[in-house]
């Protein structure tokens, strides 16, 4: 174990930690500061961003043994609170930057580091900053995020007040189409919105943790699934496969009316085939996430690999084998219906795309 002193969000902490643990694991598990999320675990997505000694750091790849003694660490919880939002947090809410909210804390912390060194950035500098520090968002298209940073910078420069940004609905006006802030935004910009992994750290003692055993090929027949070695691992309670699913182990995976399937094409836990990369073959239940992950590696799956159709045309080819046996690969057809000529209408509109 490693012992050192850190200052986390201005509070002195005596740290006793595994040297190989990451900074993200320390702040999330030992300090319960779950506003710092973990996405890829490889430093590529930026959701785990913190400020370490004044610099942006992706905490999922920073080992605690490499964090200097008496370091200063700032997480989203140290940026602002529900009662005293940082201008970035407020602007993020106003511009709809917090959509799913998973990347939001990392973006705000990263933007804070930018504005600490440059309170008057250009839009290009903001985008370049997020690119350099690998802050990735799958919801927004980035424009609202850059808008939020630019307005937060205006507040910090004293050009506008926080109140100037806030949406003011006229009495009786509808929220539809307005800039009214979504109800979940406050929790998301302050890091208090819990996702599954956050709740997992807050469960009662003796709660089991699950790790999925997933297919690493895109198409295959399953010959066997051997769980015997995994079941012997310390902390493992049970390894679940299709044999443990009560009933038919089938759901309607092609949920369209009038499709050409029988409504029970997809297994809950795969038993005969792998249909796509990531299909679930088994579930390991153990006392800790680490024990579950280690045991999952020992589940032996024997496969007969089949052609992987990586595009619709490949799957639609005449010689393509059926992905779901008994259901044609072109399992749903619809008909094109053309209405009246729209050109006269289009010519009358101010914008046509």
Secondary structure per residue as TSV (DSSP state, phi and psi in degrees):
chain	resnum	aa	ss	phi	psi
A	1	X	-	360.0	152.0
A	2	X	E	-111.6	138.5
A	3	X	E	-123.5	129.7
A	4	X	E	-158.3	175.5
A	5	X	E	-112.4	133.4
A	6	X	E	-128.6	157.8
A	7	X	E	-114.9	105.3
A	8	X	E	-104.9	116.3
A	9	X	T	52.9	37.8
A	10	X	T	85.3	-4.1
A	11	X	E	-101.8	128.0
A	12	X	E	-70.2	130.8
A	13	X	E	-127.6	133.8
A	14	X	E	-89.0	119.7
A	15	X	E	-104.0	125.3
A	16	X	E	-124.3	112.8
A	17	X	E	-152.1	155.8
A	18	X	-	-65.2	126.2
A	19	X	T	-57.5	-28.9
A	20	X	T	-85.7	-9.1
A	21	X	S	-65.6	153.0
A	22	X	B	-89.9	161.8
A	23	X	H	-60.7	-36.5
A	24	X	H	-62.4	-44.3
A	25	X	H	-62.7	-39.2
A	26	X	I	-64.0	-51.5
A	27	X	I	-69.5	-32.4
A	28	X	I	-78.4	-48.8
A	29	X	I	-85.9	-43.2
A	30	X	I	-89.0	-30.2
A	31	X	S	-103.1	-7.9
A	32	X	-	58.0	30.4
A	33	X	-	-92.4	79.0
A	34	X	T	-83.7	6.0
A	35	X	T	-64.8	-28.1
A	36	X	S	-78.4	111.1
A	37	X	-	-90.1	165.1
A	38	X	-	-127.1	121.7
A	39	X	S	-106.8	-85.0
A	40	X	S	-77.2	-27.4
A	41	X	S	72.7	10.7
A	42	X	S	-128.4	10.4
A	43	X	S	75.1	21.0
A	44	X	S	-104.0	-18.8
A	45	X	S	-111.6	-17.0
A	46	X	-	80.6	1.2
A	47	X	T	-69.6	-19.6
A	48	X	T	-93.3	14.0
A	49	X	E	-61.3	131.8
A	50	X	E	-131.2	170.6
A	51	X	E	-104.6	117.9
A	52	X	E	-113.8	111.8
A	53	X	T	51.8	44.5
A	54	X	T	85.0	-2.8
A	55	X	E	-120.9	148.9
A	56	X	E	-65.7	133.1
A	57	X	E	-136.6	137.7
A	58	X	E	-89.7	101.7
A	59	X	G	-69.2	-14.2
A	60	X	G	-74.1	-13.9
A	61	X	G	-118.8	7.0
A	62	X	-	-95.1	111.1
A	63	X	B	-74.2	144.1
A	64	X	G	-63.0	-28.4
A	65	X	G	-66.5	-19.1
A	66	X	G	-99.7	1.9
A	67	X	S	-88.0	117.0
A	68	X	-	-61.1	149.6
A	69	X	T	-59.1	142.9
A	70	X	T	63.9	28.4
A	71	X	E	-70.3	155.0
A	72	X	E	-101.1	123.3
A	73	X	E	-121.7	129.6
A	74	X	E	-120.2	124.7
A	75	X	-	-108.8	179.4
A	76	X	G	-58.6	-31.1
A	77	X	G	-66.8	-19.0
A	78	X	G	-96.1	0.3
A	79	X	T	-83.8	-43.7
A	80	X	-	-171.3	170.3
A	81	X	-	-123.2	173.9
A	82	X	S	-56.4	-37.5
A	83	X	S	-85.0	-22.4
A	84	X	S	-139.0	78.6
A	85	X	-	-70.9	141.6
A	86	X	-	-70.5	149.4
A	87	X	H	-51.8	-33.9
A	88	X	H	-63.7	-42.7
A	89	X	H	-65.2	-42.2
A	90	X	H	-63.0	-48.0
A	91	X	H	-64.1	-34.4
A	92	X	H	-62.2	-40.1
A	93	X	H	-66.3	-47.2
A	94	X	H	-63.2	-39.1
A	95	X	T	-90.1	6.3
A	96	X	T	69.2	28.7
A	97	X	-	-72.0	-26.0
A	98	X	-	-93.4	92.8
A	99	X	S	-96.9	-91.5
A	100	X	S	-65.8	-31.4
A	101	X	-	90.5	-4.7
A	102	X	T	-69.9	-39.7
A	103	X	T	-84.7	-11.0
A	104	X	H	-58.1	-50.2
A	105	X	H	-57.3	-42.5
A	106	X	H	-63.5	-41.1
A	107	X	H	-63.1	-45.3
A	108	X	H	-65.7	-42.3
A	109	X	H	-63.1	-42.9
A	110	X	H	-61.8	-44.7
A	111	X	H	-64.6	-34.6
A	112	X	H	-60.6	-43.8
A	113	X	H	-62.9	-36.6
A	114	X	H	-64.2	-50.2
A	115	X	H	-69.9	-23.6
A	116	X	H	-64.2	-29.6
A	117	X	H	-107.0	-15.4
A	118	X	-	-150.8	97.8
A	119	X	T	-84.4	0.7
A	120	X	T	-134.7	59.1
A	121	X	-	-79.5	157.2
A	122	X	-	-84.7	165.6
A	123	X	H	-59.6	-38.5
A	124	X	H	-65.2	-37.4
A	125	X	H	-67.5	-35.3
A	126	X	H	-65.7	-46.8
A	127	X	H	-63.3	-41.8
A	128	X	H	-62.9	-36.5
A	129	X	H	-63.5	-47.2
A	130	X	H	-65.1	-36.4
A	131	X	H	-65.2	-47.0
A	132	X	H	-62.7	-38.9
A	133	X	T	-94.7	9.7
A	134	X	T	58.7	39.9
A	135	X	-	-84.1	117.5
A	136	X	-	-117.9	135.2
A	137	X	-	-128.5	136.1
A	138	X	S	-103.2	-0.5
A	139	X	S	-104.5	-41.4
A	140	X	S	-96.2	-23.2
A	141	X	-	79.1	4.5
A	142	X	S	75.0	-25.0
A	143	X	H	-58.2	-47.4
A	144	X	H	-61.4	-30.4
A	145	X	H	-70.6	-42.3
A	146	X	H	-66.8	-40.3
A	147	X	H	-56.0	-43.6
A	148	X	H	-64.1	-42.3
A	149	X	H	-64.7	-41.5
A	150	X	H	-64.0	-41.6
A	151	X	H	-71.6	-36.6
A	152	X	H	-61.8	-39.1
A	153	X	H	-63.7	-37.8
A	154	X	H	-63.3	-39.1
A	155	X	H	-64.7	-45.1
A	156	X	H	-64.9	-30.1
A	157	X	T	-81.4	-6.1
A	158	X	T	82.8	13.6
A	159	X	S	-81.1	-30.2
A	160	X	S	-137.6	166.5
A	161	X	-	-105.0	162.1
A	162	X	H	-55.2	-39.2
A	163	X	H	-62.3	-27.5
A	164	X	H	-67.3	-24.1
A	165	X	H	-85.5	-26.1
A	166	X	S	-70.0	134.5
A	167	X	-	-66.6	129.4
A	168	X	-	-116.5	101.9
A	169	X	-	-76.8	137.2
A	170	X	-	-70.8	150.5
A	171	X	T	-57.0	128.2
A	172	X	T	83.6	-4.2
A	173	X	-	-75.5	152.3
A	174	X	-	-81.7	145.9
A	175	X	S	-75.2	-20.2
A	176	X	T	-62.7	128.4
A	177	X	T	79.1	-1.0
A	178	X	S	-91.7	-179.8
A	179	X	-	-99.2	24.6
A	180	X	-	-58.2	136.9
A	181	X	-	-73.8	136.9
A	182	X	-	-69.1	145.6
A	183	X	T	-58.8	-29.5
A	184	X	T	-84.5	-5.6
A	185	X	H	-63.4	-40.5
A	186	X	H	-59.6	-46.2
A	187	X	H	-65.1	-36.2
A	188	X	H	-70.6	-39.5
A	189	X	H	-78.2	-15.3
A	190	X	H	-102.7	-0.7
A	191	X	T	80.3	12.9
A	192	X	-	-98.9	1.8
A	193	X	-	-81.2	118.0
A	194	X	-	-88.0	130.7
A	195	X	-	-102.1	178.2
A	196	X	H	-55.5	-45.1
A	197	X	H	-66.1	-29.8
A	198	X	H	-70.5	-45.1
A	199	X	H	-63.1	-31.8
A	200	X	H	-60.8	-27.9
A	201	X	T	-82.9	-8.4
A	202	X	T	-114.0	10.7
A	203	X	S	-78.4	158.8
A	204	X	-	-62.4	160.2
A	205	X	T	-58.6	153.5
A	206	X	T	71.8	9.9
A	207	X	-	-74.1	132.5
A	208	X	-	-78.3	149.8
A	209	X	E	-114.2	143.0
A	210	X	E	-111.6	136.3
A	211	X	E	-122.8	128.2
A	212	X	E	-81.1	141.5
A	213	X	E	-97.3	113.7
A	214	X	E	-117.1	151.9
A	215	X	-	-67.8	139.1
A	216	X	S	-109.0	12.1
A	217	X	S	-125.8	164.7
A	218	X	S	-94.1	-17.5
A	219	X	S	-161.2	124.7
A	220	X	E	-168.2	156.8
A	221	X	E	-89.6	139.3
A	222	X	E	-89.8	121.2
A	223	X	E	-90.2	-45.4
A	224	X	E	-160.0	155.2
A	225	X	E	-129.5	112.9
A	226	X	E	-107.6	114.0
A	227	X	-	-104.7	4.3
A	228	X	H	-61.3	-43.8
A	229	X	H	-68.5	-39.2
A	230	X	H	-63.1	-37.9
A	231	X	H	-67.1	-19.6
A	232	X	T	-85.1	-9.6
A	233	X	S	-69.2	146.3
A	234	X	T	-57.8	137.2
A	235	X	T	83.7	-7.5
A	236	X	E	-78.4	126.8
A	237	X	E	-90.7	-44.3
A	238	X	E	-165.2	149.6
A	239	X	E	-115.6	119.6
A	240	X	E	-98.6	133.3
A	241	X	-	-127.1	-173.9
A	242	X	G	-58.1	-25.9
A	243	X	G	-66.0	-20.9
A	244	X	G	-92.9	-4.3
A	245	X	S	-83.1	120.3
A	246	X	-	-69.5	151.4
A	247	X	T	82.7	-143.5
A	248	X	T	-88.5	-13.1
A	249	X	-	56.4	33.8
A	250	X	E	-135.4	141.7
A	251	X	E	-131.3	165.5
A	252	X	-	-79.6	99.3
A	253	X	S	-82.7	-15.2
A	254	X	S	-116.3	75.9
A	255	X	-	-80.7	62.7
A	256	X	-	-122.7	142.1
A	257	X	T	-69.0	151.4
A	258	X	T	59.9	24.5
A	259	X	-	-79.2	171.7
A	260	X	S	-92.1	8.7
A	261	X	S	-92.0	177.8
A	262	X	-	-97.8	5.1
A	263	X	S	87.8	-1.5
A	264	X	-	-135.9	52.2
A	265	X	-	-82.3	-28.8
A	266	X	E	-106.0	129.5
A	267	X	E	-78.6	154.0
A	268	X	S	-72.2	-51.8
A	269	X	S	-117.3	125.6
A	270	X	-	-58.8	135.5
A	271	X	S	-120.5	-40.0
A	272	X	S	-110.7	-33.3
A	273	X	E	-139.6	157.1
A	274	X	E	-101.9	124.2
A	275	X	-	-99.3	-25.8
A	276	X	S	-158.6	156.1
A	277	X	T	-56.0	129.8
A	278	X	T	96.5	-3.2
A	279	X	-	-54.7	144.8
A	280	X	E	-88.4	124.2
A	281	X	E	-104.7	-28.8
A	282	X	E	-160.8	164.2
A	283	X	E	-131.8	123.2
A	284	X	E	-98.7	124.4
A	285	X	E	-106.5	124.1
A	286	X	E	-144.3	172.4
A	287	X	S	-68.7	-32.9
A	288	X	S	-132.3	157.9
A	289	X	H	-58.5	-40.0
A	290	X	H	-63.7	-43.3
A	291	X	H	-63.3	-40.1
A	292	X	H	-64.3	-42.4
A	293	X	H	-64.7	-43.2
A	294	X	H	-66.6	-40.0
A	295	X	H	-67.5	-36.5
A	296	X	H	-60.5	-31.2
A	297	X	T	-66.0	-20.8
A	298	X	T	-95.2	-2.1
A	299	X	-	-73.2	120.2
A	300	X	E	-96.7	121.0
A	301	X	E	-116.9	120.7
A	302	X	E	-99.3	125.5
A	303	X	E	-125.5	151.3
A	304	X	E	-107.9	103.2
A	305	X	E	-70.7	139.6
A	306	X	-	-115.2	166.8
A	307	X	-	-56.0	133.6
A	308	X	-	-95.4	114.5
A	309	X	-	-91.2	107.8
A	310	X	-	-98.0	7.9
A	311	X	S	-150.9	160.6
A	312	X	H	-60.6	-46.0
A	313	X	H	-58.0	-36.6
A	314	X	H	-63.7	-43.1
A	315	X	H	-70.9	-23.3
A	316	X	H	-90.6	-5.5
A	317	X	S	-61.5	152.0
A	318	X	T	-60.9	-33.7
A	319	X	T	-94.1	7.3
A	320	X	-	-72.4	135.4
A	321	X	-	-78.5	156.2
A	322	X	-	-66.8	128.1
A	323	X	S	-69.2	-48.2
A	324	X	B	-104.5	105.5
A	325	X	T	-52.8	131.0
A	326	X	T	90.9	-8.7
A	327	X	B	-122.4	122.2
A	328	X	-	-62.9	149.1
A	329	X	S	-62.2	-34.4
A	330	X	S	-88.5	87.2
A	331	X	-	-96.0	-1.5
A	332	X	-	-151.1	133.4
A	333	X	-	-126.1	142.2
A	334	X	-	-130.2	165.0
A	335	X	-	-114.6	141.4
A	336	X	-	-84.1	129.9
A	337	X	-	-117.5	121.5
A	338	X	-	-104.9	129.3
A	339	X	-	-90.4	-156.3
A	340	X	S	-72.2	162.0
A	341	X	-	-60.8	131.2
A	342	X	-	-102.9	-2.2
A	343	X	H	-58.4	-44.0
A	344	X	H	-59.9	-39.1
A	345	X	H	-66.0	-43.8
A	346	X	H	-59.8	-38.6
A	347	X	H	-67.0	-18.6
A	348	X	T	-92.2	-5.6
A	349	X	S	-91.6	146.7
A	350	X	S	-70.1	-30.9
A	351	X	-	-132.6	132.8
A	352	X	-	-129.2	127.7
A	353	X	-	-117.0	360.0
